[in-house]
Amino acid sequence: MAPLSPRFKRILLAVISLLGLFVVYRVLDSNKAANTYPDTNVLEQPLIRNTTKVELQKAALVALVRNKELQGMRSTVRQLEDRFNWQYHYPYIFLNDEDFTEEFKEGIREVTNAPVYFGKLPQEHWGLSPYVTEDKVKEALEHNRDRYIYGGSYSYRLMCRYQSGFIHKHPLLKDLDYYWRIEPDVHYFCDIPYDPFRYMRENNLKYGFTITPLEKPETVKTLWEHTRKWILENPKMIPEKSFIHWVVNEKSQYTNCHFWSNFEIVDLSFYRSEAYESYFQQLDRAGGFFYERWGDAPVHSMAAAILLRKEQLHWFEDIGYHHPGYSHCPNKPEMAARCVCGGGSDYMYRSLCNRRFGEVGNIYQDQVLQLAEMPDKK
């Protein structure tokens, strides 16, 4: 066979180069199209887009976040991708009471290959409760301004009311069975070598948590009083067995224990239930989200303890987690081997509420009603 001429070789190399560039272009264009998702509150495609061979649950990681929190949110997403979601590609849903900027959207898409959705809160879900008055709210904010953190913050109260009664009603969550609440500027210390959503389903769990602190009593001064009233007015909504003794002791005193809801993995059928909605409406009518500073954490916790059994609640001990204020890192060798933690991460092994969680059990419906009828012996 005659050797190729130099001119023919140059032509052949040029053709091969052009073909290579064409293939690269098609791959990049395909990836760009695959990572472009709707920014509206109405989905035009299935929310769960499985790009792996792993069976996914109808679930998503969800954040209520502002444009100015982009860098903190990027950090959280990057950690979740590295620790867990790289192998599942569960979608992220970001919600805001304002329109997200293009900078925010692009900044998030840069750190994940999972589907990403951006939604604006329905106007009727965000704002002052119809059961309170502006003048009384202003008085309460001024009175509480220096009494505790966020004492004078109106926006914080809007957030707590929204997280308590509306986030699960957002159109972007309507097809989900589970959600994992995420926040900016938090830290995940441990690799998560399994699917927490699937774990929830296979074990019939309704609520998962990592940290259980005490709430500041002055922020929830009348929460148990109004909860007690709801129980007595709705006895048929109380289940046969309840874990209420975690949040209310044998003397009918509120323990102030709560699940720190900046991390929670929840079966959304719980928040969508008739009993939970009825309870939220009772609290909203009472005005405590604004006149006091009822947080979504004590509200979720009170509802979960009353309406669920202990075996439906789960401490994700193996998920090391830090939110400004508290840190948890597992100390069991088989769990700790997957983690990189700093000092001061042993809070949950000292937590009074975590200790109580292990010590108390379920009580029956009639005992719950008796507890609600008891005077609060302070």
N, C-alpha and C positions, 0 to 999 in steps of 0.2 A: 504493500500500500504506500502510495506516494506521500511524503510529509506535507503537512498543511503549510500553506504560504503565510508569511507574516501578516499580509493584508487580511486574509481569511480569518486568522486567529483574532485580529483586532475586532473584526465584525462579530465573530462568535462571542467574544467577551462582552461586547456592547449589548448584544441581545440578551445574554444571561443576566447582566446587570439590570437591564430594564425589566425583565421578568421578576427579578428579586425585589426591585422597588415596588412593582405592582402588587406583589404578594404582601409586603409589609404595609402598604397603604390600605389594602382590604382588611387586614387584621386589625389595624388601628381604628379604622372606620367602624368595623363591627363592634369593637370594644366600646367605642364612644356611644354607639347606638344602644348597646346593652346596658350602659350605665346612665342612661337618661330616663328620668322618671317624672311623673306628673307632679306639679306643684299645687294642685287644687285639692279641695276637700272631697272631690268625687273621683273615685278610681276608675280608670278606663282599662285596667288590666288586673289580673289576680294579684292580691297583696303578697302572697307567699310564692316566690319564684325560686324553686329548688334547683340550684346549679350543682348540687352534689348528689351522691348516691345514698345519702343519709335521709331517712324519713323525717320530715319536719312537722312540727305542730303548727297550728294556726296561731302564731305568736309573733310578737315584735318587741323591740327595745324602744321605749317611748320617753321623750323628754319635753317638758315645758321649759322653754328657754328663750332668752332675748338675744338680739343681734350682737350686743356688746359682749356676750359671753362666748363668742366664737372660739377663742383660743382654749378656754377651759373645756369647752365641749369637744374640740378636736382631740385634746389630751385624753379625755374619757373614752371616746370612740376608738382611738388608736390602741389604748390598753385593752379594751374589750375585744378588739380584733386579734391582738397578739395572744391574749389569754384564753379566748373562747371562740369567737365568731368566725375566725378564718376557716374553720372546718364545716360551718353550717350556713353562713350567709343569711342569717335571719335579718329581716328588714329593720331599718330604723325609721321612726316617725318623730318629727320635730314639730312642736306646736308653739304658737306665739300669738299674743293678742294684737300684734301688728304684722305687717307683711315682712317676710324675710327678705333681706338684701341678697343681691346676686353674689356679693362677697361671702356671705354666710353659707349660701348653698354650695358654692364652688369649694369653699374651705372644708366643708364636711365631705364632699364627694372625693376630695383628694386623699382622704385617709381611710377609705373603705371601698371595697368592690361589691358590697352588699347593696340591695335596693334601698333607696333613700326617698322618703316622702316628706313634704313640707306642708303644713296646714295652718290656717288662721282660725282662731277660736270664733265660734258663732257669737254674735253680739249678745244674744239673750243668755249666754252662759257666763259672761264676764261682766261684772259690775256689782253695784250695790244691791243687796237683797231687798226685795219689795216689802219685807216685813220690818225694816228699820228706817229711821229718819236721819237725814243728813246732819241735822243739828245735834242730835244725840250722839251720832258717830263722831263728830268733831269734838264734842265734849269728852268722849271716852278716849279718843286718841291723845288729847292734851293731858288728861288725867293720868294716863298710863305711859306717857312718853319716856319718863326716866325710871319707871318701876321695873322694867325688864326689857330684854332685847326685842326689837321690833315693836316696842310698846306704842310708839307713835306712828307706825307705818301703815298707811292705807293700802298700798300695793301688796304688802305681805298678806294682809287679810283677804284681799281679792284672790290671791294665789291659793291660800288655804281653803277658802270656800270652793274654788274651782276644783282643786285636787280632791276634795271631799265628796263633791256631788255631781261633777260634770265631766271629768276627763274621760270616763268610760263611755260617755254618750257622744263623743266626737265622731263624725262620719268616718274618719280614717281608721277607727278602731272597731267599726261595726261588724266586721267579719272575723275578728280575732276571738280566740278562746282564752288566751293568756297574754299578759303584758308584764314586761320587766321595766320598772321605772329606773331611769338613769338621770344623772345630774352632772353639770360641769364641775371641774376642779375636784374630782374625787380620785381615789386610787384603788386599783384592784391588785392585790399582792400575789395572788396565786393562780397558777394554771388551773383551768376547769376542764378536765378530760372527759366530760360527759355533757349531756343536754339537760339543763335544769328544767326546761319546759316539759320534756318527756318524763323526767323524774316526777314532776308534779302530777302528771296524768296517771302514770303507772301506779302511783301510791295514793291516789284519790285525795291529794292535798289541795287545799283552797288558798292558803296564804303562806308565803315564805319570807323570812326576814334574816338579818344578820346581827343587828344591834338592838338592845332593849334598855334604854336609859329611863330615868325618872323625869316626868314633866314638871315644870315649875308650877306649883299649886296656884299661884296668883293668876296664871294665864287661863286656868280652867276652873275657876272658882265654883261655877254652878253647873258644870257639865254633867256630873253624876245626878244632880237634882233633876235636871230635865230628862236624863236618860231613864231614871227611876219612873218618872211620870209616863214616859213612852211605854215602858214595860207593863205597867199596870193598866194602861189603856189598850194595849195590844197583846193580851196574854196568849192568844192563839198563834202569834208569830214567834213565840219563844219555842225553840226546838225541844225535843224530849230530853236531850242532854246538852249542857252548856259549860263552857270553860270560864264563866264569869268570875270565879274566885281568883283568877289572876289579876283582874283589875279592881275588884271589890272584895274586901276581906269579910270574915265571918261576922263582924260587927257592923256591916253595911257602910264601911268607910272606903272611899276611893284610894287605891294604893298609888296612884299617879304613874303606874307602869305603862309603858307603851312600846310598840314596835317603831323603830325609827324609819319612817316611811320614805325617806329619800332613797332607800333601797327596799324594794318590795317586788316579789314575783307573785302574781295573783291570777287565780282562776276568775275570769271576769263575770262568770255566772253569779258569783257572790255579790259583786257590786250591782249587778243588773237585777238582783232578786227583789221581790215585792217588799220583803222585810227591811232590807237595807235602804231602799228608796223611802219607805215610810219613816224610818229612823232619821235619815238625813233631812227630810221635810220638817220633822218635829224640831230638829236642832236649828234649821234655818229660820223657822218661825220664832224661835226663842231669841234670836239676835246675837248669840254669843260669839259668832265669828267676828263681829265688829265691836260689840260693846265690851267684850273681854278680848281674848286672843286665842280662840280655840284653833288649834292646828289640825291639819289633816291627819297627823300621826296619832294623837289621842283619839280622834274620831274614828279612824280606821280600826284602831286597836280595841276600843270599846265595843264597836260593832262586831269585830271578829271574835272577841272573847265571849260575847253574849250569844251570837248566832251560830257559832261553830263549836265543834268538839276539839279537845286537845289534839287528838290524832289527825285532825285536818290541818294543823299548823305545823310548820317545819322550820327549825333553825338550820340555815345553811352554814354550819360551823366551818366547813372546809373552804368557804369563799372569804378570803381575807379582804378587808374593806376599810377604807378611811374616808370619812367626810369630816370637814373641819369641825372639831369638837370631840370626836371619839374615833378610835381605831379598834379593829378586831383582826387578830391573826391567830390561826389555829395553833395549838401547842402539842397536839397529838403527832407523833413522829411521822406516821404515814401520810398525814395531811401537810405538815410543815415542810416536808421534803419538796413540795411543789411550790413553795412560797419564798418570797424575798421580802422580809419585813424589817421595819425600823424598831427602835425601842419604844416602849409605852404602848404596845399594841395588844395588851392582855386584858383590856377593859372587860370583856364579856366573862372572863373567869373571876372577876371581882364584882360583877353587876348584881345588885340585890334583886333586880327584876328577873334576871336570868336564873338566879337561884330559886326564886319563887316559881318560875315557870316549871322547873323540874320537880318542885315539891308538891304543888297543888294539882288536883284532878278535876274531872267533870262533876257537876251536880245535876240533879233532875229538875225538870220544869217547875214543879211545885215548890222546890227549894229556892229557885230563882225568884219566884213571885213572893215568897216569904221574905227573902232578902230585900226586895224592892219595897215591901211594906214596912220594914223596920225603920225607926227613926235613926238618923245619922248620929251616932254617939261619938261626938268629937271630944 
